[in-house]
Amino acid sequence: MTFLHWIGDAIREQLLQVPLWGARCLFIGLLLALMGWVVQLPASQVTPPGRRCEWYEDLRIWAWLALMFQIIVYCVF
């Protein structure tokens, strides 16, 4: 067994100590933080340049909805 196997086994043992509900909460928290970041992006970064855009062209809306869908999936399953 090499040194890298020993490190990998040590990391695996530590990760097995994390309860599933804790990992799920951390992952959902990460998605919620990402949703907050998406909402705060300036309009100049997420809309087509040089013209007035329609509401459906704002990428923040679609990113937020995609993240919300992922949160629902991870909460239910």
Backbone as CSV, one residue per row, in Angstrom:
resi,resn,N_x,N_y,N_z,CA_x,CA_y,CA_z,C_x,C_y,C_z
1,MET,0.848,-1.173,0.000,0.000,0.000,0.000,0.896,1.241,0.000
2,THR,0.620,2.160,-0.918,1.461,3.350,-1.040,0.985,4.448,-0.101
3,PHE,1.750,5.497,-0.073,1.423,6.654,0.754,0.107,7.287,0.302
4,LEU,-0.134,7.332,-1.001,-1.374,7.913,-1.517,-2.591,7.081,-1.114
5,HIS,-2.447,5.758,-1.060,-3.542,4.915,-0.588,-3.869,5.238,0.862
6,TRP,-2.854,5.457,1.659,-3.062,5.779,3.066,-3.803,7.100,3.226
7,ILE,-3.414,8.099,2.420,-4.104,9.399,2.465,-5.544,9.241,2.011
8,GLY,-5.772,8.514,0.935,-7.126,8.298,0.432,-8.008,7.581,1.439
9,ASP,-7.467,6.574,2.101,-8.235,5.856,3.123,-8.570,6.758,4.308
10,ALA,-7.635,7.619,4.686,-7.881,8.538,5.800,-8.987,9.530,5.445
11,ILE,-8.936,10.063,4.235,-9.977,11.000,3.796,-11.328,10.293,3.717
12,ARG,-11.353,9.077,3.179,-12.602,8.318,3.075,-13.208,8.067,4.458
13,GLU,-12.395,7.717,5.414,-12.892,7.475,6.776,-13.492,8.733,7.381
14,GLN,-12.878,9.869,7.135,-13.404,11.124,7.661,-14.732,11.491,6.990
15,LEU,-14.818,11.285,5.688,-16.047,11.624,4.972,-17.198,10.683,5.332
16,LEU,-16.888,9.458,5.694,-17.936,8.522,6.109,-18.548,8.911,7.453
17,GLN,-17.871,9.760,8.207,-18.378,10.216,9.497,-19.439,11.304,9.352
18,VAL,-19.527,11.944,8.177,-20.505,13.007,7.940,-21.865,12.364,7.705
19,PRO,-22.883,12.731,8.499,-24.209,12.153,8.277,-24.823,12.660,6.967
20,LEU,-25.680,11.855,6.376,-26.289,12.199,5.099,-27.092,13.487,5.186
21,TRP,-27.824,13.678,6.290,-28.609,14.906,6.413,-27.696,16.136,6.469
22,GLY,-26.525,16.004,7.044,-25.583,17.118,7.104,-25.041,17.472,5.731
23,ALA,-24.706,16.453,4.953,-24.213,16.683,3.595,-25.306,17.311,2.733
24,ARG,-26.530,16.849,2.896,-27.648,17.405,2.132,-27.866,18.864,2.489
25,CYS,-27.813,19.191,3.775,-27.992,20.585,4.207,-26.882,21.479,3.672
26,LEU,-25.650,20.995,3.694,-24.541,21.784,3.152,-24.704,22.030,1.659
27,PHE,-25.127,21.012,0.928,-25.293,21.160,-0.516,-26.435,22.116,-0.842
28,ILE,-27.550,21.998,-0.133,-28.674,22.901,-0.369,-28.294,24.326,0.032
29,GLY,-27.525,24.477,1.098,-27.033,25.800,1.494,-26.147,26.413,0.421
30,LEU,-25.327,25.589,-0.217,-24.492,26.065,-1.312,-25.352,26.554,-2.477
31,LEU,-26.396,25.814,-2.809,-27.291,26.240,-3.887,-28.016,27.531,-3.528
32,LEU,-28.433,27.685,-2.265,-29.085,28.919,-1.834,-28.130,30.108,-1.907
33,ALA,-26.880,29.899,-1.526,-25.885,30.966,-1.626,-25.649,31.348,-3.088
34,LEU,-25.638,30.365,-3.960,-25.482,30.629,-5.385,-26.674,31.408,-5.927
35,MET,-27.870,31.094,-5.448,-29.057,31.853,-5.857,-28.937,33.315,-5.432
36,GLY,-28.447,33.555,-4.230,-28.252,34.924,-3.769,-27.245,35.672,-4.620
37,TRP,-26.185,34.991,-5.032,-25.176,35.615,-5.874,-25.748,35.937,-7.255
38,VAL,-26.539,35.027,-7.812,-27.140,35.232,-9.135,-28.060,36.455,-9.119
39,VAL,-28.832,36.613,-8.060,-29.764,37.742,-7.972,-29.003,39.071,-7.922
40,GLN,-27.818,39.079,-7.344,-27.064,40.318,-7.187,-26.198,40.668,-8.396
41,LEU,-26.178,39.844,-9.414,-25.400,40.165,-10.612,-25.972,41.411,-11.276
42,PRO,-25.115,42.292,-11.801,-25.622,43.495,-12.474,-26.311,43.137,-13.792
43,ALA,-27.301,43.927,-14.139,-28.067,43.667,-15.364,-27.191,43.720,-16.604
44,SER,-26.130,44.507,-16.577,-25.256,44.614,-17.747,-24.531,43.298,-18.045
45,GLN,-24.423,42.417,-17.063,-23.728,41.152,-17.252,-24.649,40.021,-17.714
46,VAL,-25.951,40.198,-17.579,-26.866,39.082,-17.836,-27.927,39.383,-18.882
47,THR,-27.832,40.533,-19.534,-28.791,40.893,-20.575,-28.037,41.216,-21.861
48,PRO,-28.699,41.134,-23.005,-28.030,41.457,-24.271,-27.588,42.929,-24.295
49,PRO,-26.388,43.206,-24.772,-25.903,44.586,-24.781,-26.475,45.403,-25.930
50,GLY,-26.562,46.694,-25.712,-26.904,47.609,-26.791,-28.377,47.821,-27.066
51,ARG,-29.245,47.186,-26.323,-30.678,47.412,-26.554,-31.453,47.090,-25.293
52,ARG,-32.699,47.526,-25.279,-33.575,47.229,-24.142,-34.005,45.770,-24.259
53,CYS,-33.905,45.042,-23.192,-34.218,43.611,-23.268,-35.596,43.327,-22.679
54,GLU,-36.154,42.237,-23.113,-37.414,41.758,-22.563,-37.142,40.997,-21.277
55,TRP,-38.177,40.741,-20.502,-38.003,40.069,-19.212,-37.462,38.657,-19.383
56,TYR,-37.826,37.980,-20.453,-37.401,36.593,-20.648,-35.958,36.480,-21.147
57,GLU,-35.325,37.600,-21.471,-33.929,37.574,-21.898,-32.955,37.749,-20.727
58,ASP,-33.480,38.018,-19.561,-32.638,38.196,-18.376,-32.226,36.819,-17.856
59,LEU,-30.937,36.531,-17.919,-30.447,35.204,-17.544,-30.574,34.919,-16.055
60,ARG,-30.692,35.978,-15.240,-30.843,35.761,-13.796,-32.126,34.995,-13.479
61,ILE,-33.184,35.282,-14.196,-34.463,34.600,-13.956,-34.315,33.102,-14.198
62,TRP,-33.722,32.742,-15.325,-33.605,31.332,-15.703,-32.610,30.603,-14.817
63,ALA,-31.527,31.267,-14.423,-30.567,30.644,-13.513,-31.213,30.411,-12.151
64,TRP,-31.987,31.390,-11.692,-32.662,31.258,-10.404,-33.670,30.112,-10.441
65,LEU,-34.432,30.009,-11.518,-35.408,28.922,-11.641,-34.723,27.550,-11.712
66,ALA,-33.614,27.459,-12.428,-32.883,26.192,-12.509,-32.344,25.790,-11.140
67,LEU,-31.808,26.746,-10.395,-31.316,26.454,-9.051,-32.457,26.068,-8.122
68,MET,-33.599,26.736,-8.254,-34.758,26.402,-7.421,-35.233,24.977,-7.708
69,PHE,-35.229,24.591,-8.973,-35.612,23.231,-9.341,-34.656,22.210,-8.721
70,GLN,-33.361,22.509,-8.736,-32.379,21.604,-8.132,-32.596,21.488,-6.630
71,ILE,-32.917,22.598,-5.982,-33.172,22.567,-4.531,-34.390,21.698,-4.239
72,ILE,-35.432,21.842,-5.017,-36.637,21.025,-4.811,-36.312,19.554,-4.992
73,VAL,-35.559,19.223,-6.032,-35.197,17.819,-6.264,-34.393,17.268,-5.098
74,TYR,-33.412,18.008,-4.609,-32.580,17.505,-3.514,-33.343,17.464,-2.183
75,CYS,-34.328,18.322,-2.021,-35.119,18.276,-0.791,-36.089,17.078,-0.789
76,VAL,-36.645,16.780,-1.944,-37.634,15.696,-2.028,-36.952,14.333,-2.059
77,PHE,-35.897,14.200,-2.829,-35.245,12.898,-2.969,-33.993,12.908,-2.182
